[in-house]
Amino acid sequence: MTASFDLHRDTALSLDQDDPLAQFRQRFNYPSGQRERRPVYLCGHSLGLQPKTAARFVQEELEDWATLGVEGHFRARRPWLPYHRFATSGLAALTGARDEEVVAMNTLTVNLHLLMASFYRPTATRHKILIESTAFPSDRFAATSQIRLHGFDPSDSLVEWRPRDAGGTLVIEDLLSILDECGDELALLLLPGVQYFNGQLLDMQEICARARAADCAVGLDLAHAIGNVPLELHDWGPDFAAWCSYKYLNGGPGAVGGAFIHQRHLGGDGSAQLLGWWGNEEQSRFRMNAAFEPAQGAELWQLSNPPILSLAPVLASLEVFEDAGRDRLRAKSLRLGAYIDWLLEQKLAGRVRCITPAEARGAQVSLTIADGNIEASDVFRKLAQQEVFADWREPNVIRVAAAPLYNGFCDVFDFVERLQAALDGSGS
């Protein structure tokens, strides 16, 4: 794979010219920057770029609202009453799920709480939740608050899967040891698909299999996984999963997220859910009956009608994903990752360390500065001065992601070149 790489920018240009997905970059609005220097946007793991069609999708809803008023629920170009269903097939394709197993609704942490209300049912003997010790704070807060609300103490009921090294790499054998030691006390595993801090892609299939063997529920936080790495949720069999839509899904800040509930849990009467009227069966919803009639599939977990203007950009992005194809995106992502690894090794060996496992990652790589002559925060600041869009995570990590929908090999080349300039003190 690396035989075609060399240290010349012409090689990156050639790789972009030969890229079958290169034209998709033109379907996104790219930051123009403040200087003559070409900006390098590598922050899709935090906020994806805006699809150019997003404005049209939102404008069409505004126009239908203006001209139809309340009738837009039934007569809009995309009627609002079943609006969430316009995202169903796209989300199912990206998650490897069946249509009835997914629903576009709410935001990530809201969905985690709704799903834990159904799947975290602790008993006196089985009440513990397992998370990774470096979990995103929101997931930790959700887990600890659920534990408290059920009358347990997080100091006793929260179990942590800890990495072995400073880079944060999680080792599956350590999880298995925890399951062997206290599996009969675990009620739920709540784990990410891709770890937000170091970008490690976890073996979700193995995790799901081991959780089922230990007879405990498993939920996946796919915030950094959906639209980034291949998922096969129906086959892997987690009890539930949830995600946001503003990272790799390019739905915009605060966009509507989504949820997956495995088919084996569908078809209930509503007694295992927190209920709202959008979880009521559509045909009887507006009869305003006191008796609840459960909707079919994952839609049973809905509470309220979808926010149309916040879901419209997600629909625009899902169209782009459908055109690009999941397999082609993954192949390009792996190629981009190999290229950045090669450039870092050739140009910055000993000065920059990548803590993201090469054999288990998505688009994101997390970098630390090994050069003791400069502070990592100064390097990050100098990158920003050079129009590099990355992000910083305390205490010392710079995260970048070459999203294959709109990033190319020149983005990677220019990033490494500007990183070198920042390390050399010439980045301002």
TACORSUL-V910432 format. One record per residue. N is the residue number from 1. PSI is psi as a letter, one per 20 degrees, with the letter a starting at -180 (* if undefined). Layout:
N:PSI
N:PSI
This chain:
1:g
2:i
3:h
4:i
5:q
6:a
7:j
8:q
9:h
10:h
11:g
12:g
13:g
14:g
15:h
16:h
17:h
18:i
19:o
20:i
21:j
22:h
23:i
24:h
25:h
26:i
27:j
28:q
29:p
30:p
31:p
32:h
33:r
34:i
35:a
36:h
37:p
38:p
39:q
40:o
41:o
42:l
43:k
44:i
45:i
46:g
47:o
48:q
49:r
50:p
51:p
52:h
53:i
54:g
55:g
56:g
57:g
58:g
59:h
60:h
61:h
62:g
63:g
64:h
65:g
66:h
67:h
68:h
69:c
70:h
71:i
72:h
73:h
74:h
75:j
76:r
77:h
78:n
79:p
80:h
81:g
82:k
83:h
84:h
85:i
86:i
87:i
88:g
89:h
90:g
91:h
92:g
93:g
94:h
95:i
96:l
97:r
98:q
99:g
100:i
101:i
102:q
103:p
104:o
105:q
106:b
107:r
108:g
109:h
110:g
111:h
112:g
113:g
114:g
115:h
116:h
117:h
118:h
119:i
120:n
121:m
122:q
123:r
124:h
125:h
126:n
127:j
128:q
129:p
130:p
131:r
132:q
133:h
134:k
135:q
136:p
137:h
138:h
139:g
140:g
141:g
142:g
143:g
144:h
145:h
146:g
147:g
148:g
149:h
150:j
151:j
152:r
153:p
154:h
155:h
156:h
157:i
158:o
159:p
160:p
161:o
162:q
163:r
164:i
165:r
166:h
167:i
168:j
169:p
170:p
171:p
172:h
173:h
174:h
175:g
176:h
177:h
178:g
179:h
180:h
181:g
182:k
183:h
184:i
185:i
186:p
187:h
188:p
189:p
190:o
191:q
192:r
193:g
194:p
195:p
196:h
197:g
198:i
199:j
200:p
201:o
202:q
203:n
204:h
205:g
206:g
207:g
208:g
209:g
210:h
211:g
212:h
213:h
214:j
215:k
216:q
217:q
218:p
219:q
220:p
221:o
222:k
223:g
224:j
225:g
226:p
227:j
228:g
229:q
230:p
231:q
232:m
233:g
234:g
235:h
236:h
237:k
238:q
239:h
240:r
241:q
242:q
243:r
244:r
245:j
246:i
247:d
248:i
249:i
250:k
251:i
252:r
253:p
254:j
255:r
256:p
257:b
258:r
259:q
260:p
261:p
262:q
263:h
264:i
265:j
266:r
267:j
268:r
269:j
270:i
271:i
272:j
273:q
274:p
275:q
276:r
277:i
278:i
279:i
280:q
281:p
282:g
283:h
284:j
285:g
286:j
287:i
288:k
289:q
290:h
291:p
292:p
293:o
294:p
295:r
296:q
297:b
298:i
299:i
300:h
301:i
302:q
303:g
304:r
305:q
306:q
307:o
308:g
309:h
310:i
311:h
312:g
313:h
314:g
315:h
316:g
317:h
318:h
319:g
320:g
321:g
322:g
323:h
324:g
325:p
326:g
327:g
328:h
329:g
330:g
331:g
332:h
333:g
334:h
335:g
336:g
337:g
338:h
339:g
340:h
341:g
342:g
343:g
344:g
345:g
346:h
347:h
348:k
349:p
350:i
351:h
352:p
353:p
354:p
355:j
356:p
357:p
358:h
359:i
360:n
361:r
362:c
363:h
364:p
365:p
366:p
367:q
368:q
369:o
370:i
371:o
372:i
373:i
374:q
375:q
376:h
377:h
378:h
379:g
380:g
381:g
382:h
383:g
384:h
385:h
386:j
387:k
388:p
389:o
390:a
391:r
392:p
393:p
394:q
395:i
396:k
397:p
398:p
399:p
400:q
401:p
402:n
403:p
404:i
405:h
406:i
407:q
408:a
409:h
410:h
411:g
412:g
413:g
414:h
415:g
416:h
417:g
418:h
419:g
420:g
421:h
422:g
423:h
424:i
425:j
426:k
427:i
428:*
